[in-house]
Amino acid sequence: MELEFVPGALVVNPDEVEWGIGQVQSAVGTKVTVNFENMGKIVINTAVVHLDVIALDDLPEG
């Protein structure tokens, strides 16, 4: 099942955890532009790269 990513959603790339948390900027089909805290803006093809959506409840406090 393919997820639909919406602008503002928080995500992580489990294969590249050092990128940090990213915020979805835009999504068109399988192309998702994400601004990661440690890597900057990257266009990701979600047909190839898996992203995990983070619920706000899962974020550490502080």
C-alpha positions as CSV (number, residue, x, y, z in Angstrom):
1,M,0.0,0.0,0.0
2,E,1.4,3.4,-0.9
3,L,1.1,6.2,1.6
4,E,0.0,9.7,0.6
5,F,2.3,12.3,2.1
6,V,0.9,15.7,2.9
7,P,2.8,19.0,3.3
8,G,3.8,19.5,6.9
9,A,3.9,15.8,7.8
10,L,7.0,14.8,9.8
11,V,9.0,11.8,8.5
12,V,12.2,9.9,8.9
13,N,14.1,7.7,6.5
14,P,14.9,4.6,8.6
15,D,17.8,3.7,6.3
16,E,19.4,7.2,6.9
17,V,18.6,8.1,10.5
18,E,21.5,10.6,10.6
19,W,19.4,12.8,8.3
20,G,17.2,13.5,11.3
21,I,13.5,14.4,11.2
22,G,12.2,15.8,7.9
23,Q,9.1,17.8,7.1
24,V,7.3,17.1,3.8
25,Q,7.3,20.2,1.6
26,S,5.4,18.8,-1.4
27,A,4.2,15.5,-2.8
28,V,3.4,14.7,-6.4
29,G,2.8,11.1,-7.1
30,T,5.8,9.1,-5.7
31,K,8.0,12.2,-5.7
32,V,8.1,13.7,-2.2
33,T,10.2,16.8,-1.3
34,V,11.4,16.6,2.3
35,N,13.4,19.2,4.2
36,F,15.6,17.1,6.7
37,E,17.1,18.8,9.7
38,N,20.6,17.5,9.0
39,M,20.6,17.1,5.2
40,G,18.4,19.9,3.8
41,K,15.9,19.5,1.1
42,I,15.8,16.2,-0.8
43,V,13.4,14.9,-3.4
44,I,12.7,11.2,-2.6
45,N,11.0,8.6,-4.8
46,T,8.8,6.8,-2.4
47,A,8.5,3.9,-4.9
48,V,12.2,3.2,-4.1
49,V,12.8,4.7,-0.6
50,H,10.6,4.0,2.4
51,L,9.7,6.9,4.7
52,D,8.1,6.5,8.1
53,V,5.6,9.1,9.2
54,I,6.1,10.4,12.7
55,A,3.1,11.1,14.9
56,L,3.5,14.2,17.1
57,D,2.9,12.0,20.1
58,D,6.1,10.1,19.2
59,L,8.4,13.2,19.3
60,P,10.6,13.6,22.4
61,E,9.7,16.5,24.6
62,G,11.9,19.5,24.7
